Amino acid sequence: MSITNFEFKARCHDISLAESKIQSLNPVFVGLDNQTDTYFNVDTGRLKLREGNIENALIYYLVDP
């Protein structure tokens, strides 16, 4: 199975509004994930191995210059 995951970081000026919008999507709690991230030197971008008890992923970040 192939999963495409998009992540972004943003400032939130109204955490209550953001939480209510997320709750309206009926999220499912699957547990707490204790994660360890290992970063690798690459020619461009960043490469990270994320190991956890719920999620394991090899993640490539394209970094703007």
PyMOL Python script that loads the backbone (N, CA, C, O; Angstrom):
from pymol import cmd

cmd.read_pdbstr("""\
ATOM      1  N   MET A   1       0.845  -1.174   0.000  1.00  0.00           N
ATOM      2  CA  MET A   1       0.000   0.000   0.000  1.00  0.00           C
ATOM      3  C   MET A   1       0.888   1.234   0.000  1.00  0.00           C
ATOM      4  O   MET A   1       1.841   1.316   0.775  1.00  0.00           O
ATOM      5  N   SER A   2       0.587   2.172  -0.846  1.00  0.00           N
ATOM      6  CA  SER A   2       1.337   3.417  -0.949  1.00  0.00           C
ATOM      7  C   SER A   2       0.535   4.553  -0.338  1.00  0.00           C
ATOM      8  O   SER A   2      -0.643   4.730  -0.650  1.00  0.00           O
ATOM      9  N   ILE A   3       1.179   5.323   0.535  1.00  0.00           N
ATOM     10  CA  ILE A   3       0.519   6.445   1.179  1.00  0.00           C
ATOM     11  C   ILE A   3       1.306   7.709   0.867  1.00  0.00           C
ATOM     12  O   ILE A   3       2.523   7.742   1.045  1.00  0.00           O
ATOM     13  N   THR A   4       0.626   8.740   0.408  1.00  0.00           N
ATOM     14  CA  THR A   4       1.249  10.038   0.212  1.00  0.00           C
ATOM     15  C   THR A   4       0.813  10.927   1.363  1.00  0.00           C
ATOM     16  O   THR A   4      -0.381  11.122   1.591  1.00  0.00           O
ATOM     17  N   ASN A   5       1.776  11.458   2.077  1.00  0.00           N
ATOM     18  CA  ASN A   5       1.494  12.272   3.252  1.00  0.00           C
ATOM     19  C   ASN A   5       2.030  13.674   3.014  1.00  0.00           C
ATOM     20  O   ASN A   5       3.213  13.851   2.723  1.00  0.00           O
ATOM     21  N   PHE A   6       1.166  14.665   3.138  1.00  0.00           N
ATOM     22  CA  PHE A   6       1.579  16.057   3.017  1.00  0.00           C
ATOM     23  C   PHE A   6       1.527  16.692   4.403  1.00  0.00           C
ATOM     24  O   PHE A   6       0.517  16.592   5.100  1.00  0.00           O
ATOM     25  N   GLU A   7       2.599  17.333   4.792  1.00  0.00           N
ATOM     26  CA  GLU A   7       2.651  18.013   6.081  1.00  0.00           C
ATOM     27  C   GLU A   7       3.085  19.446   5.869  1.00  0.00           C
ATOM     28  O   GLU A   7       3.840  19.751   4.946  1.00  0.00           O
ATOM     29  N   PHE A   8       2.601  20.320   6.730  1.00  0.00           N
ATOM     30  CA  PHE A   8       3.050  21.700   6.689  1.00  0.00           C
ATOM     31  C   PHE A   8       3.023  22.249   8.110  1.00  0.00           C
ATOM     32  O   PHE A   8       2.355  21.706   8.989  1.00  0.00           O
ATOM     33  N   LYS A   9       3.743  23.307   8.311  1.00  0.00           N
ATOM     34  CA  LYS A   9       3.752  23.994   9.600  1.00  0.00           C
ATOM     35  C   LYS A   9       3.209  25.397   9.381  1.00  0.00           C
ATOM     36  O   LYS A   9       3.519  26.051   8.386  1.00  0.00           O
ATOM     37  N   ALA A  10       2.401  25.843  10.319  1.00  0.00           N
ATOM     38  CA  ALA A  10       1.790  27.168  10.197  1.00  0.00           C
ATOM     39  C   ALA A  10       1.568  27.755  11.581  1.00  0.00           C
ATOM     40  O   ALA A  10       1.476  27.026  12.568  1.00  0.00           O
ATOM     41  N   ARG A  11       1.484  29.055  11.644  1.00  0.00           N
ATOM     42  CA  ARG A  11       1.137  29.722  12.895  1.00  0.00           C
ATOM     43  C   ARG A  11      -0.379  29.648  13.080  1.00  0.00           C
ATOM     44  O   ARG A  11      -1.141  29.713  12.116  1.00  0.00           O
ATOM     45  N   CYS A  12      -0.790  29.513  14.317  1.00  0.00           N
ATOM     46  CA  CYS A  12      -2.215  29.458  14.628  1.00  0.00           C
ATOM     47  C   CYS A  12      -2.509  30.530  15.669  1.00  0.00           C
ATOM     48  O   CYS A  12      -1.987  30.484  16.783  1.00  0.00           O
ATOM     49  N   HIS A  13      -3.344  31.490  15.301  1.00  0.00           N
ATOM     50  CA  HIS A  13      -3.660  32.587  16.205  1.00  0.00           C
ATOM     51  C   HIS A  13      -4.902  32.306  17.055  1.00  0.00           C
ATOM     52  O   HIS A  13      -5.153  33.014  18.030  1.00  0.00           O
ATOM     53  N   ASP A  14      -5.685  31.278  16.695  1.00  0.00           N
ATOM     54  CA  ASP A  14      -6.881  30.924  17.466  1.00  0.00           C
ATOM     55  C   ASP A  14      -6.931  29.410  17.610  1.00  0.00           C
ATOM     56  O   ASP A  14      -7.542  28.721  16.793  1.00  0.00           O
ATOM     57  N   ILE A  15      -6.282  28.894  18.655  1.00  0.00           N
ATOM     58  CA  ILE A  15      -6.180  27.447  18.842  1.00  0.00           C
ATOM     59  C   ILE A  15      -7.549  26.809  19.059  1.00  0.00           C
ATOM     60  O   ILE A  15      -7.768  25.671  18.643  1.00  0.00           O
ATOM     61  N   SER A  16      -8.472  27.520  19.701  1.00  0.00           N
ATOM     62  CA  SER A  16      -9.821  26.977  19.927  1.00  0.00           C
ATOM     63  C   SER A  16     -10.557  26.765  18.612  1.00  0.00           C
ATOM     64  O   SER A  16     -11.236  25.753  18.441  1.00  0.00           O
ATOM     65  N   LEU A  17     -10.432  27.703  17.685  1.00  0.00           N
ATOM     66  CA  LEU A  17     -11.065  27.576  16.376  1.00  0.00           C
ATOM     67  C   LEU A  17     -10.457  26.396  15.611  1.00  0.00           C
ATOM     68  O   LEU A  17     -11.178  25.605  15.003  1.00  0.00           O
ATOM     69  N   ALA A  18      -9.139  26.287  15.646  1.00  0.00           N
ATOM     70  CA  ALA A  18      -8.469  25.182  14.951  1.00  0.00           C
ATOM     71  C   ALA A  18      -8.891  23.838  15.537  1.00  0.00           C
ATOM     72  O   ALA A  18      -9.154  22.892  14.793  1.00  0.00           O
ATOM     73  N   GLU A  19      -8.959  23.746  16.862  1.00  0.00           N
ATOM     74  CA  GLU A  19      -9.352  22.490  17.498  1.00  0.00           C
ATOM     75  C   GLU A  19     -10.786  22.122  17.146  1.00  0.00           C
ATOM     76  O   GLU A  19     -11.068  20.953  16.883  1.00  0.00           O
ATOM     77  N   SER A  20     -11.698  23.086  17.135  1.00  0.00           N
ATOM     78  CA  SER A  20     -13.096  22.776  16.797  1.00  0.00           C
ATOM     79  C   SER A  20     -13.227  22.313  15.348  1.00  0.00           C
ATOM     80  O   SER A  20     -14.024  21.423  15.053  1.00  0.00           O
ATOM     81  N   LYS A  21     -12.451  22.909  14.441  1.00  0.00           N
ATOM     82  CA  LYS A  21     -12.481  22.455  13.043  1.00  0.00           C
ATOM     83  C   LYS A  21     -11.967  21.023  12.922  1.00  0.00           C
ATOM     84  O   LYS A  21     -12.538  20.215  12.189  1.00  0.00           O
ATOM     85  N   ILE A  22     -10.886  20.708  13.641  1.00  0.00           N
ATOM     86  CA  ILE A  22     -10.341  19.342  13.607  1.00  0.00           C
ATOM     87  C   ILE A  22     -11.348  18.359  14.200  1.00  0.00           C
ATOM     88  O   ILE A  22     -11.567  17.285  13.639  1.00  0.00           O
ATOM     89  N   GLN A  23     -11.966  18.717  15.333  1.00  0.00           N
ATOM     90  CA  GLN A  23     -12.945  17.828  15.963  1.00  0.00           C
ATOM     91  C   GLN A  23     -14.145  17.568  15.052  1.00  0.00           C
ATOM     92  O   GLN A  23     -14.756  16.502  15.124  1.00  0.00           O
ATOM     93  N   SER A  24     -14.487  18.532  14.199  1.00  0.00           N
ATOM     94  CA  SER A  24     -15.620  18.351  13.284  1.00  0.00           C
ATOM     95  C   SER A  24     -15.340  17.275  12.229  1.00  0.00           C
ATOM     96  O   SER A  24     -16.262  16.793  11.571  1.00  0.00           O
ATOM     97  N   LEU A  25     -14.086  16.908  12.075  1.00  0.00           N
ATOM     98  CA  LEU A  25     -13.710  15.858  11.112  1.00  0.00           C
ATOM     99  C   LEU A  25     -13.750  14.462  11.731  1.00  0.00           C
ATOM    100  O   LEU A  25     -13.405  13.482  11.071  1.00  0.00           O
ATOM    101  N   ASN A  26     -14.169  14.366  12.996  1.00  0.00           N
ATOM    102  CA  ASN A  26     -14.280  13.096  13.710  1.00  0.00           C
ATOM    103  C   ASN A  26     -12.973  12.298  13.709  1.00  0.00           C
ATOM    104  O   ASN A  26     -12.939  11.171  13.217  1.00  0.00           O
ATOM    105  N   PRO A  27     -11.901  12.874  14.257  1.00  0.00           N
ATOM    106  CA  PRO A  27     -10.623  12.167  14.267  1.00  0.00           C
ATOM    107  C   PRO A  27     -10.688  10.932  15.163  1.00  0.00           C
ATOM    108  O   PRO A  27     -11.494  10.866  16.092  1.00  0.00           O
ATOM    109  N   VAL A  28      -9.825   9.953  14.870  1.00  0.00           N
ATOM    110  CA  VAL A  28      -9.748   8.729  15.654  1.00  0.00           C
ATOM    111  C   VAL A  28      -8.400   8.694  16.356  1.00  0.00           C
ATOM    112  O   VAL A  28      -7.359   8.763  15.702  1.00  0.00           O
ATOM    113  N   PHE A  29      -8.407   8.588  17.677  1.00  0.00           N
ATOM    114  CA  PHE A  29      -7.175   8.500  18.454  1.00  0.00           C
ATOM    115  C   PHE A  29      -6.629   7.087  18.342  1.00  0.00           C
ATOM    116  O   PHE A  29      -7.317   6.130  18.696  1.00  0.00           O
ATOM    117  N   VAL A  30      -5.398   6.943  17.855  1.00  0.00           N
ATOM    118  CA  VAL A  30      -4.795   5.621  17.709  1.00  0.00           C
ATOM    119  C   VAL A  30      -3.673   5.390  18.706  1.00  0.00           C
ATOM    120  O   VAL A  30      -3.077   4.313  18.710  1.00  0.00           O
ATOM    121  N   GLY A  31      -3.370   6.359  19.542  1.00  0.00           N
ATOM    122  CA  GLY A  31      -2.359   6.182  20.578  1.00  0.00           C
ATOM    123  C   GLY A  31      -1.260   7.219  20.484  1.00  0.00           C
ATOM    124  O   GLY A  31      -1.237   8.049  19.575  1.00  0.00           O
ATOM    125  N   LEU A  32      -0.357   7.154  21.436  1.00  0.00           N
ATOM    126  CA  LEU A  32       0.804   8.034  21.448  1.00  0.00           C
ATOM    127  C   LEU A  32       1.954   7.330  20.764  1.00  0.00           C
ATOM    128  O   LEU A  32       2.181   6.141  20.991  1.00  0.00           O
ATOM    129  N   ASP A  33       2.677   8.044  19.938  1.00  0.00           N
ATOM    130  CA  ASP A  33       3.780   7.471  19.184  1.00  0.00           C
ATOM    131  C   ASP A  33       5.093   8.023  19.726  1.00  0.00           C
ATOM    132  O   ASP A  33       5.366   9.215  19.583  1.00  0.00           O
ATOM    133  N   ASN A  34       5.904   7.178  20.342  1.00  0.00           N
ATOM    134  CA  ASN A  34       7.229   7.571  20.807  1.00  0.00           C
ATOM    135  C   ASN A  34       8.170   7.463  19.614  1.00  0.00           C
ATOM    136  O   ASN A  34       8.485   6.356  19.175  1.00  0.00           O
ATOM    137  N   GLN A  35       8.622   8.597  19.082  1.00  0.00           N
ATOM    138  CA  GLN A  35       9.375   8.614  17.828  1.00  0.00           C
ATOM    139  C   GLN A  35      10.833   8.978  18.045  1.00  0.00           C
ATOM    140  O   GLN A  35      11.182   9.765  18.925  1.00  0.00           O
ATOM    141  N   THR A  36      11.670   8.375  17.210  1.00  0.00           N
ATOM    142  CA  THR A  36      13.079   8.734  17.140  1.00  0.00           C
ATOM    143  C   THR A  36      13.369   9.117  15.695  1.00  0.00           C
ATOM    144  O   THR A  36      13.108   8.335  14.780  1.00  0.00           O
ATOM    145  N   ASP A  37      13.909  10.318  15.483  1.00  0.00           N
ATOM    146  CA  ASP A  37      14.250  10.792  14.137  1.00  0.00           C
ATOM    147  C   ASP A  37      15.755  10.751  13.944  1.00  0.00           C
ATOM    148  O   ASP A  37      16.518  11.194  14.803  1.00  0.00           O
ATOM    149  N   THR A  38      16.175  10.210  12.799  1.00  0.00           N
ATOM    150  CA  THR A  38      17.581  10.187  12.410  1.00  0.00           C
ATOM    151  C   THR A  38      17.696  10.915  11.081  1.00  0.00           C
ATOM    152  O   THR A  38      17.015  10.568  10.116  1.00  0.00           O
ATOM    153  N   TYR A  39      18.561  11.928  11.032  1.00  0.00           N
ATOM    154  CA  TYR A  39      18.734  12.737   9.825  1.00  0.00           C
ATOM    155  C   TYR A  39      20.003  12.298   9.092  1.00  0.00           C
ATOM    156  O   TYR A  39      21.008  11.956   9.715  1.00  0.00           O
ATOM    157  N   PHE A  40      19.938  12.316   7.769  1.00  0.00           N
ATOM    158  CA  PHE A  40      21.057  11.901   6.927  1.00  0.00           C
ATOM    159  C   PHE A  40      21.514  13.068   6.061  1.00  0.00           C
ATOM    160  O   PHE A  40      20.695  13.865   5.602  1.00  0.00           O
ATOM    161  N   ASN A  41      22.812  13.165   5.841  1.00  0.00           N
ATOM    162  CA  ASN A  41      23.355  14.170   4.934  1.00  0.00           C
ATOM    163  C   ASN A  41      23.069  13.759   3.500  1.00  0.00           C
ATOM    164  O   ASN A  41      23.391  12.646   3.086  1.00  0.00           O
ATOM    165  N   VAL A  42      22.461  14.667   2.746  1.00  0.00           N
ATOM    166  CA  VAL A  42      22.170  14.431   1.329  1.00  0.00           C
ATOM    167  C   VAL A  42      22.578  15.675   0.552  1.00  0.00           C
ATOM    168  O   VAL A  42      22.731  16.753   1.127  1.00  0.00           O
ATOM    169  N   ASP A  43      22.753  15.521  -0.763  1.00  0.00           N
ATOM    170  CA  ASP A  43      23.206  16.644  -1.593  1.00  0.00           C
ATOM    171  C   ASP A  43      22.205  17.796  -1.613  1.00  0.00           C
ATOM    172  O   ASP A  43      22.599  18.960  -1.540  1.00  0.00           O
ATOM    173  N   THR A  44      20.915  17.481  -1.711  1.00  0.00           N
ATOM    174  CA  THR A  44      19.887  18.525  -1.707  1.00  0.00           C
ATOM    175  C   THR A  44      18.772  18.098  -0.774  1.00  0.00           C
ATOM    176  O   THR A  44      18.508  16.906  -0.616  1.00  0.00           O
ATOM    177  N   GLY A  45      18.123  19.061  -0.162  1.00  0.00           N
ATOM    178  CA  GLY A  45      17.012  18.774   0.737  1.00  0.00           C
ATOM    179  C   GLY A  45      17.477  18.148   2.038  1.00  0.00           C
ATOM    180  O   GLY A  45      18.629  18.302   2.443  1.00  0.00           O
ATOM    181  N   ARG A  46      16.556  17.433   2.691  1.00  0.00           N
ATOM    182  CA  ARG A  46      16.852  16.728   3.927  1.00  0.00           C
ATOM    183  C   ARG A  46      16.229  15.345   3.866  1.00  0.00           C
ATOM    184  O   ARG A  46      15.161  15.164   3.281  1.00  0.00           O
ATOM    185  N   LEU A  47      16.892  14.371   4.468  1.00  0.00           N
ATOM    186  CA  LEU A  47      16.381  13.007   4.514  1.00  0.00           C
ATOM    187  C   LEU A  47      16.317  12.571   5.967  1.00  0.00           C
ATOM    188  O   LEU A  47      17.306  12.654   6.695  1.00  0.00           O
ATOM    189  N   LYS A  48      15.133  12.100   6.388  1.00  0.00           N
ATOM    190  CA  LYS A  48      14.919  11.735   7.786  1.00  0.00           C
ATOM    191  C   LYS A  48      14.302  10.344   7.860  1.00  0.00           C
ATOM    192  O   LYS A  48      13.385  10.016   7.108  1.00  0.00           O
ATOM    193  N   LEU A  49      14.820   9.535   8.776  1.00  0.00           N
ATOM    194  CA  LEU A  49      14.210   8.244   9.100  1.00  0.00           C
ATOM    195  C   LEU A  49      13.469   8.429  10.409  1.00  0.00           C
ATOM    196  O   LEU A  49      14.082   8.749  11.427  1.00  0.00           O
ATOM    197  N   ARG A  50      12.154   8.231  10.397  1.00  0.00           N
ATOM    198  CA  ARG A  50      11.336   8.335  11.608  1.00  0.00           C
ATOM    199  C   ARG A  50      10.941   6.933  12.033  1.00  0.00           C
ATOM    200  O   ARG A  50      10.306   6.195  11.280  1.00  0.00           O
ATOM    201  N   GLU A  51      11.329   6.574  13.262  1.00  0.00           N
ATOM    202  CA  GLU A  51      10.996   5.265  13.805  1.00  0.00           C
ATOM    203  C   GLU A  51      10.146   5.455  15.058  1.00  0.00           C
ATOM    204  O   GLU A  51      10.515   6.201  15.964  1.00  0.00           O
ATOM    205  N   GLY A  52       9.013   4.776  15.095  1.00  0.00           N
ATOM    206  CA  GLY A  52       8.122   4.882  16.241  1.00  0.00           C
ATOM    207  C   GLY A  52       7.343   3.601  16.434  1.00  0.00           C
ATOM    208  O   GLY A  52       7.467   2.662  15.648  1.00  0.00           O
ATOM    209  N   ASN A  53       6.533   3.565  17.494  1.00  0.00           N
ATOM    210  CA  ASN A  53       5.743   2.358  17.737  1.00  0.00           C
ATOM    211  C   ASN A  53       4.439   2.363  16.929  1.00  0.00           C
ATOM    212  O   ASN A  53       3.766   1.334  16.863  1.00  0.00           O
ATOM    213  N   ILE A  54       4.063   3.496  16.310  1.00  0.00           N
ATOM    214  CA  ILE A  54       2.900   3.555  15.421  1.00  0.00           C
ATOM    215  C   ILE A  54       3.339   3.834  13.989  1.00  0.00           C
ATOM    216  O   ILE A  54       2.854   3.196  13.055  1.00  0.00           O
ATOM    217  N   GLU A  55       4.242   4.769  13.815  1.00  0.00           N
ATOM    218  CA  GLU A  55       4.651   5.198  12.477  1.00  0.00           C
ATOM    219  C   GLU A  55       6.130   4.925  12.253  1.00  0.00           C
ATOM    220  O   GLU A  55       6.955   5.190  13.128  1.00  0.00           O
ATOM    221  N   ASN A  56       6.465   4.397  11.082  1.00  0.00           N
ATOM    222  CA  ASN A  56       7.844   4.267  10.617  1.00  0.00           C
ATOM    223  C   ASN A  56       7.871   4.793   9.193  1.00  0.00           C
ATOM    224  O   ASN A  56       7.091   4.351   8.348  1.00  0.00           O
ATOM    225  N   ALA A  57       8.769   5.738   8.924  1.00  0.00           N
ATOM    226  CA  ALA A  57       8.756   6.343   7.599  1.00  0.00           C
ATOM    227  C   ALA A  57      10.137   6.902   7.239  1.00  0.00           C
ATOM    228  O   ALA A  57      10.897   7.345   8.101  1.00  0.00           O
ATOM    229  N   LEU A  58      10.424   6.865   5.968  1.00  0.00           N
ATOM    230  CA  LEU A  58      11.584   7.542   5.416  1.00  0.00           C
ATOM    231  C   LEU A  58      11.043   8.783   4.715  1.00  0.00           C
ATOM    232  O   LEU A  58      10.244   8.675   3.784  1.00  0.00           O
ATOM    233  N   ILE A  59      11.479   9.968   5.160  1.00  0.00           N
ATOM    234  CA  ILE A  59      10.870  11.222   4.730  1.00  0.00           C
ATOM    235  C   ILE A  59      11.915  12.095   4.069  1.00  0.00           C
ATOM    236  O   ILE A  59      12.983  12.336   4.632  1.00  0.00           O
ATOM    237  N   TYR A  60      11.603  12.571   2.868  1.00  0.00           N
ATOM    238  CA  TYR A  60      12.483  13.493   2.143  1.00  0.00           C
ATOM    239  C   TYR A  60      11.831  14.858   2.134  1.00  0.00           C
ATOM    240  O   TYR A  60      10.658  14.992   1.786  1.00  0.00           O
ATOM    241  N   TYR A  61      12.598  15.880   2.519  1.00  0.00           N
ATOM    242  CA  TYR A  61      12.118  17.257   2.508  1.00  0.00           C
ATOM    243  C   TYR A  61      12.837  18.006   1.412  1.00  0.00           C
ATOM    244  O   TYR A  61      14.065  17.981   1.338  1.00  0.00           O
ATOM    245  N   LEU A  62      12.083  18.668   0.563  1.00  0.00           N
ATOM    246  CA  LEU A  62      12.663  19.572  -0.419  1.00  0.00           C
ATOM    247  C   LEU A  62      12.750  20.927   0.251  1.00  0.00           C
ATOM    248  O   LEU A  62      11.727  21.493   0.638  1.00  0.00           O
ATOM    249  N   VAL A  63      13.949  21.454   0.395  1.00  0.00           N
ATOM    250  CA  VAL A  63      14.170  22.703   1.106  1.00  0.00           C
ATOM    251  C   VAL A  63      14.339  23.835   0.118  1.00  0.00           C
ATOM    252  O   VAL A  63      15.139  23.736  -0.812  1.00  0.00           O
ATOM    253  N   ASP A  64      13.581  24.930   0.314  1.00  0.00           N
ATOM    254  CA  ASP A  64      13.744  26.113  -0.532  1.00  0.00           C
ATOM    255  C   ASP A  64      15.102  26.741  -0.276  1.00  0.00           C
ATOM    256  O   ASP A  64      15.574  26.753   0.861  1.00  0.00           O
ATOM    257  N   PRO A  65      15.741  27.268  -1.331  1.00  0.00           N
ATOM    258  CA  PRO A  65      17.058  27.884  -1.140  1.00  0.00           C
ATOM    259  C   PRO A  65      17.000  29.140  -0.299  1.00  0.00           C
ATOM    260  O   PRO A  65      18.030  29.767  -0.053  1.00  0.00           O
TER     261      PRO A  65
END
""", "prot")
cmd.dss("prot")
cmd.show_as("cartoon", "prot")
cmd.util.cbc("prot")
cmd.orient("prot")
